[in-house]
């Protein structure tokens, strides 16, 4: 018996980028999804509903009442959708959804659906950057709605900046990730650390490292997609907080230790990807140290050890808890990871070579999953692919306990 295709409902709003929604229809169909379209009245001024009818071979929903086979059209659409993506989403529609306003077929359907909701904003750069729009997007993200950040480039209005609808192929991949992901972490609590820590020398200088936090954030998003309740303890990074994930922002290693101490006892899986500074200045100057005035303090900074977060949590783990650490190495990668595994109390170490610009800040990783019994190579993989591979291994470890 042929498996029933999942249905993706595309919401199209009144924006010049509506033409890209035609490409999104095709990209999703190529992935095997049934696609339906709901449009605002304004959207029909950019793309005629007949175009979407021809592409989808499905009726196109525009009006709450006119021509609907079902008299309660927004409810039937909401129930039929396995995922609802609004692409492009104007500032107006984003504001209405954030406030729970439902004055047309698209917004009533968005309010009624229990399916995952994805929003891909598209608008003028100044509208996008407006504090009200940004707050509305943050509100939506806090409710677990996936917000796909607008692309930067040449806009239809002639300006250059953020506001372009992301490419249809990228959106199709995001939809596919959400719908095809196994829910094998449902009911599990996962804690992840990410990014660097910074250790102040004075008010303007600090000790740190070039960790971007990309791998930790990818792990957090992958774990959430697979059904986990996720806490992300993050050092300072330039990444947007993942939608629907509790983010605990920290700066120093001591702050990260404190945050982990609160979340670790309740988690089922803890993955320590953060690049934690091993040392910190023993004294932090109250004012900026001046060359020629504070030469002595600048030339010799006394350091003390930071708490070893992985070791502390690893040795405090309860039966059934999985602890996975990371090792960023420049030489003897596997040997150093095995040494770390022997002392930290973790069940596994993910080791990667960060020499010659690899690892930190990159979009792909070559890594090794090191346990007491084996060394499993991973790569080259994207950060997200590696995230799912690590979570697969975490579940295998959990099944052996």
Secondary structure by P-SEA (a helix, b strand, c coil): cccbbbbbbbbbcccccccaaaaaaaaaaaaccbbbbbbcaaaaacccaaaaaaaccbbbbccccccccccaaaaaaaaaccbbbcccccaaaaaaaaacccccaaaaaaaccccbbbbbbbccccccccaaaaaaaaaaaaaccccccccccccccccccccccccaaaaaaaaaaaaacccccccbbbbbbbbbbbbbccccbbbbccccaaaaaaaaaaaaaaccbbbbbccccccccccccbbbbbccaaaaaaaaaaccccccbbbccccccccccccccccccccccaaaaaabbbbbbccaaaaaaaaaccccbbbbbbbbcccaaaaaaaaaaacccccccccccccccccccccccccccccccbbbbbccccaaaaaaaaaaaaaaaaaac
